[in-house]
Amino acid sequence: MLLKVKKPIFAESASFFVNKASQYEGKVLIKKDHWVIDAKSLLGILALSLQPGQEIELDFEGEIDEIFVSEIVGAGLFER
């Protein structure tokens, strides 16, 4: 699933993202350029230095967790 970054993902927003991803039982991977990061890793998210306008791809182990996606989109971090 492709998402576009709406606002910079730094300390507070990265922590929110990781906490929401951690509620999902399966693996959630973020792909950006040549990076593949575990969405449950705060250091990994911070290393991506996500900026507005950039696109990421979310890969879920199993079914896409629509609740997780809705929460991060609803928080204004990303758009579909």
Residue pairs with C-beta under 8 A, 6 or more apart in sequence:
1 57
1 58
1 59
1 60
1 64
1 69
1 80
2 55
2 56
2 57
2 58
2 80
3 55
3 56
3 57
3 58
3 69
3 72
3 73
3 78
3 79
3 80
4 53
4 54
4 55
4 78
4 79
4 80
5 50
5 51
5 52
5 53
5 54
5 55
5 56
5 77
5 78
6 52
6 76
6 77
6 78
6 79
7 13
7 52
7 76
7 77
8 50
8 51
8 52
9 17
9 45
9 48
9 49
9 50
9 77
10 46
11 46
13 75
13 77
14 42
14 45
14 46
15 42
16 72
16 75
16 77
17 39
17 45
17 72
17 77
18 39
18 40
18 41
18 42
18 45
20 68
20 71
20 72
21 28
21 39
21 40
21 68
22 40
23 68
24 60
24 65
24 68
26 60
26 61
26 62
26 65
27 38
27 60
27 61
28 38
28 39
28 40
28 58
28 59
28 60
28 61
28 65
28 68
29 36
29 37
29 38
29 39
29 58
29 59
29 60
30 36
30 37
30 38
30 39
30 44
30 45
30 48
30 56
30 57
30 58
30 59
31 37
31 56
31 57
31 58
31 59
32 48
32 50
32 54
32 55
32 56
32 57
35 47
35 48
37 44
37 45
37 47
37 48
38 44
39 45
39 58
48 56
50 56
56 78
58 64
58 69
69 80
72 78
73 79
73 80
